[in-house]
């Protein structure tokens, strides 16, 4: 893995292809051993061409939606719970 030339504070981004990979420090005040949902502190983000359509398909299939679709810094985006309970964010840009 190659470290990306730029990373946000508290994180290291690796320039992996086709999906970048990052490791970050836990947020202040978060005790990773005391949380119920797995993956707190793990951020999984994937690009999609139509976040709203993906949301609608996942919602119709009964997939838990953690955060409803909204417009953000990466275009239309939403977060859902994957099979293991990890939060996964889909975004358009």
C-alpha positions as CSV (number, residue, x, y, z in Angstrom):
1,X,0.0,0.0,0.0
2,X,1.1,3.5,-0.8
3,X,0.3,6.4,1.5
4,X,-1.7,9.1,-0.2
5,X,0.0,12.5,-0.5
6,X,-2.8,14.1,1.6
7,X,-4.7,12.8,4.6
8,X,-7.2,14.5,7.0
9,X,-6.1,15.2,10.6
10,X,-6.1,12.0,12.7
11,X,-6.1,9.7,9.7
12,X,-3.8,8.1,7.2
13,X,-5.2,7.5,3.7
14,X,-3.7,4.8,1.4
15,X,-3.8,5.3,-2.4
16,X,-5.3,1.8,-3.1
17,X,-7.2,1.2,-6.3
18,X,-10.0,1.2,-7.2
19,X,-11.1,2.2,-3.6
20,X,-8.9,4.3,-1.3
21,X,-8.5,2.9,2.2
22,X,-8.0,5.0,5.4
23,X,-7.2,4.3,9.0
24,X,-8.0,7.0,11.6
25,X,-7.7,7.5,15.4
26,X,-10.9,6.9,17.4
27,X,-12.9,10.1,17.9
28,X,-12.4,11.7,21.3
29,X,-14.5,10.1,24.0
30,X,-15.3,7.0,22.1
31,X,-14.6,3.7,23.9
32,X,-14.6,1.1,21.2
33,X,-14.9,-1.8,23.7
34,X,-18.2,-0.3,25.1
35,X,-20.3,0.1,22.0
36,X,-23.0,-2.2,20.8
37,X,-22.8,-1.7,17.1
38,X,-19.7,-3.2,15.4
39,X,-17.4,-1.0,13.5
40,X,-17.8,2.3,15.3
41,X,-14.8,4.2,14.0
42,X,-14.8,2.3,10.8
43,X,-15.9,4.4,7.8
44,X,-16.8,2.5,4.7
45,X,-17.7,4.8,1.7
46,X,-18.5,3.7,-1.8
47,X,-19.2,5.7,-4.9
48,X,-22.4,5.0,-6.8
49,X,-23.9,6.6,-9.9
50,X,-27.4,7.0,-8.3
51,X,-27.5,7.1,-4.5
52,X,-31.2,7.7,-4.3
53,X,-32.0,4.7,-6.5
54,X,-29.6,2.5,-4.5
55,X,-31.2,3.8,-1.3
56,X,-34.7,3.0,-2.6
57,X,-33.7,-0.6,-3.6
58,X,-32.0,-1.3,-0.2
59,X,-34.9,0.2,1.7
60,X,-37.4,-1.9,-0.2
61,X,-35.4,-5.0,0.6
62,X,-35.5,-4.2,4.3
63,X,-31.9,-3.1,4.7
64,X,-31.6,-0.8,7.8
65,X,-31.0,2.8,6.8
66,X,-28.8,4.6,9.3
67,X,-28.9,8.1,7.7
68,X,-31.5,9.1,5.1
69,X,-30.4,10.5,1.8
70,X,-29.1,14.1,1.8
71,X,-26.9,16.3,-0.2
72,X,-23.4,16.6,1.2
73,X,-19.8,17.3,0.2
74,X,-19.7,14.2,-1.9
75,X,-23.1,14.7,-3.7
76,X,-26.2,12.8,-2.8
77,X,-25.4,10.3,0.0
78,X,-26.9,8.0,2.6
79,X,-25.7,5.4,5.1
80,X,-27.1,1.9,5.6
81,X,-26.2,-1.0,7.9
82,X,-24.4,-3.8,6.2
83,X,-24.9,-7.5,7.0
84,X,-22.4,-7.4,9.9
85,X,-24.0,-4.2,11.3
86,X,-21.2,-1.9,9.9
87,X,-22.3,1.5,8.7
88,X,-21.7,1.9,4.9
89,X,-22.1,5.2,3.2
90,X,-22.9,5.4,-0.5
91,X,-22.2,8.7,-2.3
92,X,-22.4,10.0,-5.9
93,X,-19.2,12.1,-6.3
